[in-house]
C-alpha cells in the first residue's frame, strides 16, 4: 500500500508522455496535409514550403525518414521556383539522415532532385554563355 503513490506517479508520467507524442503526430499530419495541398495546387508553392519547413522544425533528428522526406520536398519546391543553388543546399542537408532511412524511395527522391537542379543550372549557365558571346 505504501508503494501506491509511487506507482500512480509513474503511470501519470507515462500517460503524459504519450499525449505529447500524439500531439506532435497530429501537428505533423496537419502540416503535411496542408503542405501537400499547396504543393499540388502549384499556385501556392511558398505556402507548401512554409509547412514542410515547419514540419522539419518539429520533427526529431531520430526520425530520419521524415527528415529526408521533408527536405526532399523542400528541395523540389525550391527547384520549381528557380532556386537551383538553394535546392542543392537543401538536398545535401538530407545526407546526414540517410543512415537511418528505412524507405529508400526518399533517398532516391533527394538524389533525383539534386541531379535535376544541377542539370538545369548547367543548361542555364550554358545558355548564358552563348548569349554573352553571340
DATAFEN-V617459 format. One record per helix or strand of 2 or more residues. SS is the DSSP state (h for helix, s for strand). FROM is the first residue (numbers start at 1). LEN is the number of residues. If there is no record, write none. Layout:
BEGIN
SS | FROM | LEN
SS | FROM | LEN
END
This chain:
BEGIN
h | 4 | 38
h | 45 | 14
h | 64 | 17
h | 84 | 17
h | 104 | 30
END
